[in-house]
Amino acid sequence: MSNKNLSIYGILSIISICFFVFLSSKVGYPQQNVSKLTMEFAQKSLQNYLKNVINEQNFANFGFKTLREVKFARLGAPYPVVIIGLKSLKTYTPKTGAKALLIDAKTLWFPVIVRNEIRTKLEIIKKDDKLIPGEFGGIRNVKPIVQVRNNLSHLLATKGIEAPHKVALLKIPALYATFLYIEDSKGEFLVPAMVQPQRYNLENGKMYTADEVLSQLKVFAKEIGEREIR
């Protein structure tokens, strides 16, 4: 790699980190505690995917409008990923909330941005104290998350929340259900951000209490076989 390319990469890395800080403050909640090392690893992983995976035949499958705009792709502020297992959901006790059920997936969900528009996502996983690249792509599942993310400041304002203690991406793999999880002094809230939320009588982009959602999902969880997916 030439010195010129190294300089360009260095500039892009700085821009990405600065943009990450900007997005965190814009959506109205504290910046996630992501180290510079993690950000640099994520950026390198993105560049590797863009270079070795994207081509003229598949760029649209990853949300890009043209092959040319791939070179402008950068990372936005990530969400930590948490999970609720099937067994925990089946035995959920009403009014206990989500916090005790959450499993740290040791994963960061990064939006991949082109000209201020989110195209797809990149996940970075921590395993055995090492960072590894996770899933890249997934337009169908990314779109509802993006829509909720873009409206998050307004949603928080409706509850009088200015700076929640935690915002995370919550997945319930057994139900193929995804939410934004918000923890605040006012309580725990879940905002559906999934494909076909109506199958659980939920609405994407609507802010529910965690207890309201989990009590409802418990009914659906009981219809699934005993073997826990996670």
C-alpha positions in Angstrom: 0.0 0.0 0.0 1.4 3.4 -1.0 2.0 6.3 1.5 -0.7 8.2 -0.2 -3.2 5.4 0.4 -2.0 5.1 4.0 -2.6 8.8 4.5 -6.1 8.6 3.0 -6.9 5.6 5.2 -5.7 7.5 8.3 -7.9 10.5 7.4 -10.9 8.3 6.8 -10.4 6.6 10.2 -10.3 9.9 12.0 -13.4 11.1 10.2 -15.2 7.9 11.1 -14.4 8.2 14.8 -15.4 11.9 14.8 -18.7 11.0 13.0 -19.3 8.3 15.6 -19.0 10.9 18.4 -21.3 13.3 16.5 -24.0 10.6 16.0 -23.9 9.6 19.6 -24.6 13.1 20.8 -27.2 13.7 18.0 -29.6 10.9 19.1 -29.6 12.2 22.6 -28.0 9.5 24.7 -24.5 8.9 26.1 -21.7 7.8 23.8 -21.2 4.0 24.1 -17.9 3.1 25.7 -16.1 1.9 22.5 -12.3 2.0 22.6 -10.2 3.5 19.8 -8.8 0.0 19.2 -12.3 -1.4 18.6 -13.2 1.4 16.3 -10.1 0.9 14.3 -10.7 -2.8 14.1 -14.2 -2.3 13.0 -13.2 0.2 10.3 -10.5 -2.2 9.0 -13.1 -5.1 9.0 -15.5 -2.9 7.0 -12.8 -2.1 4.4 -12.0 -5.8 4.1 -15.6 -6.7 3.5 -16.0 -3.8 1.0 -12.9 -4.9 -0.9 -13.3 -8.6 -0.9 -17.1 -9.2 -0.9 -18.8 -6.3 -2.8 -18.7 -6.4 -6.6 -20.7 -5.3 -9.7 -23.1 -8.2 -9.3 -24.1 -8.0 -5.7 -23.7 -4.4 -4.5 -27.4 -3.8 -4.4 -27.9 -6.9 -2.2 -25.9 -4.9 0.5 -28.0 -1.8 0.2 -25.7 0.2 -2.0 -27.3 2.2 -4.9 -24.2 2.0 -7.1 -20.8 0.2 -6.9 -19.1 3.6 -6.9 -20.7 4.7 -3.6 -19.1 1.7 -1.8 -15.9 3.7 -1.4 -17.8 6.3 0.6 -19.1 3.8 3.2 -18.2 4.5 6.8 -19.3 3.4 10.3 -21.8 5.1 12.5 -22.2 4.8 16.3 -22.8 1.2 17.3 -25.3 -0.4 19.6 -24.2 -3.2 22.0 -26.2 -6.3 21.4 -28.1 -8.1 24.2 -30.1 -11.3 24.0 -33.0 -12.8 25.9 -33.2 -16.6 25.7 -36.3 -18.7 25.1 -36.3 -20.4 28.5 -36.0 -17.1 30.3 -38.9 -15.6 28.3 -41.1 -18.7 29.0 -40.6 -18.3 32.8 -40.8 -14.5 32.8 -42.6 -13.2 35.9 -44.7 -10.1 35.2 -43.5 -6.7 36.5 -39.9 -8.0 36.9 -38.6 -6.2 33.8 -36.0 -7.1 31.3 -32.7 -6.4 33.0 -32.3 -9.7 34.8 -32.9 -11.6 31.6 -30.4 -9.8 29.4 -27.4 -11.8 28.1 -24.4 -9.8 26.8 -23.9 -11.0 23.3 -20.4 -9.4 23.3 -21.3 -7.9 20.0 -21.4 -4.4 18.6 -23.9 -3.6 15.8 -22.5 -0.8 13.6 -24.6 0.9 10.9 -22.8 1.3 7.6 -23.4 4.8 6.3 -23.1 6.5 2.9 -23.8 10.2 2.7 -25.7 10.2 5.9 -27.9 7.3 4.9 -27.6 3.9 6.5 -27.1 1.1 3.9 -26.5 -2.0 5.9 -24.7 -3.1 9.1 -21.5 -4.7 10.4 -21.2 -6.7 13.6 -18.0 -6.9 15.6 -17.8 -9.8 18.1 -15.5 -10.2 21.1 -14.6 -13.8 21.7 -11.9 -15.1 24.1 -10.8 -11.5 24.5 -10.2 -11.1 20.8 -12.1 -9.1 18.3 -13.5 -10.9 15.2 -15.6 -9.6 12.3 -19.2 -10.7 12.5 -22.1 -10.6 10.1 -22.0 -8.0 7.3 -25.2 -7.1 5.3 -28.8 -7.9 5.9 -30.9 -5.1 4.3 -34.3 -6.6 5.2 -33.6 -6.7 9.0 -31.6 -3.5 9.0 -34.4 -1.2 7.6 -36.7 -1.3 10.6 -33.8 -0.7 13.0 -32.8 2.3 10.9 -36.3 3.7 11.0 -36.5 3.4 14.7 -33.0 4.8 15.2 -33.8 7.8 13.1 -36.8 8.6 15.3 -35.2 7.7 18.6 -34.7 11.3 19.9 -38.4 12.0 19.4 -39.4 8.8 21.1 -37.2 9.6 24.1 -38.6 13.1 24.3 -42.2 11.8 24.5 -41.2 10.0 27.7 -39.2 13.0 29.0 -35.9 11.1 28.7 -32.9 13.2 27.8 -30.0 10.8 28.4 -30.9 7.2 29.1 -28.5 5.1 31.1 -28.3 2.5 28.3 -29.5 2.0 24.8 -28.9 -1.4 23.2 -30.1 -3.7 20.4 -32.1 -6.5 22.0 -32.6 -9.7 20.1 -34.9 -12.6 21.0 -33.5 -15.3 18.5 -36.3 -17.8 19.2 -38.9 -15.4 18.0 -36.8 -13.6 15.4 -37.7 -10.4 17.3 -35.6 -7.3 17.6 -36.0 -4.2 19.7 -34.2 -1.1 20.9 -33.8 -1.5 24.6 -33.8 1.7 26.7 -32.9 1.8 30.4 -33.6 5.0 32.3 -34.4 6.1 35.8 -38.0 6.3 34.5 -38.0 2.6 33.7 -37.1 0.0 31.0 -38.6 0.4 27.5 -38.6 -1.6 24.4 -39.2 -0.3 20.8 -39.9 -3.0 18.2 -37.6 -2.8 15.2 -38.2 -6.0 13.3 -39.8 -7.5 10.2 -43.5 -8.2 10.7 -44.0 -7.0 14.3 -47.7 -7.4 13.9 -47.3 -11.2 14.4 -46.8 -10.3 18.1 -49.4 -7.6 18.1 -46.7 -5.0 18.3 -45.9 -1.9 16.2 -42.5 -0.9 15.0 -41.4 2.5 16.3 -43.8 2.5 19.3 -42.3 2.7 22.8 -43.6 0.1 25.2 -42.6 -0.7 28.7 -40.4 -3.8 28.9 -42.9 -5.6 31.1 -45.7 -5.0 28.7 -43.7 -6.5 25.8 -42.2 -9.4 27.7 -45.6 -10.4 29.2 -47.1 -10.5 25.7 -44.2 -12.4 24.1 -44.2 -15.0 26.9 -47.5 -16.3 25.4 -45.8 -16.8 22.0 -42.7 -18.3 23.6 -44.7 -21.0 25.2 -45.9 -22.2 21.8 -42.3 -23.1 20.9 -40.6 -26.4 21.6 -38.7 -26.9 24.8 -35.2 -26.9 23.2 -33.8 -23.4 23.8 -32.2 -21.7 20.8 -29.7 -19.8 22.9 
